[in-house]
Amino acid sequence: MSEHPYSRHSIEGDKKTKWICGCFETVDGFFKFCSNHNDTLKKAIEAQIDELDMTIVVDEKSA
């Protein structure tokens, strides 16, 4: 797999960055986290999903 560049916007403009661990972004925009960061980032993402109210409750009994 070829490297997919990741950049972040700052007041100086877009800055190209590189990962300093085993985490990476796939070419189709998904993130894969290394074993050192996986648990922490999973908790952070789940907290943001809850805070942003990005899910709905599905009543599986009526399906």
Contacts in CASP RR format, 6 or more apart in sequence:
PFRMAT RR
TARGET T0000
AUTHOR 0000-0000-0000
METHOD contacts of the structure
MODEL  1
MSEHPYSRHSIEGDKKTKWICGCFETVDGFFKFCSNHNDTLKKAIEAQID
ELDMTIVVDEKSA
1 26 0 8 1.000
1 27 0 8 1.000
2 27 0 8 1.000
4 24 0 8 1.000
4 25 0 8 1.000
4 26 0 8 1.000
4 27 0 8 1.000
4 29 0 8 1.000
5 16 0 8 1.000
6 16 0 8 1.000
6 17 0 8 1.000
6 18 0 8 1.000
6 19 0 8 1.000
6 25 0 8 1.000
7 14 0 8 1.000
7 15 0 8 1.000
7 16 0 8 1.000
7 17 0 8 1.000
8 14 0 8 1.000
8 15 0 8 1.000
8 17 0 8 1.000
9 15 0 8 1.000
21 34 0 8 1.000
21 36 0 8 1.000
21 37 0 8 1.000
22 33 0 8 1.000
22 34 0 8 1.000
22 36 0 8 1.000
23 31 0 8 1.000
23 32 0 8 1.000
23 33 0 8 1.000
23 34 0 8 1.000
23 37 0 8 1.000
23 41 0 8 1.000
24 31 0 8 1.000
24 32 0 8 1.000
25 31 0 8 1.000
25 32 0 8 1.000
26 32 0 8 1.000
31 41 0 8 1.000
33 41 0 8 1.000
33 42 0 8 1.000
49 55 0 8 1.000
END
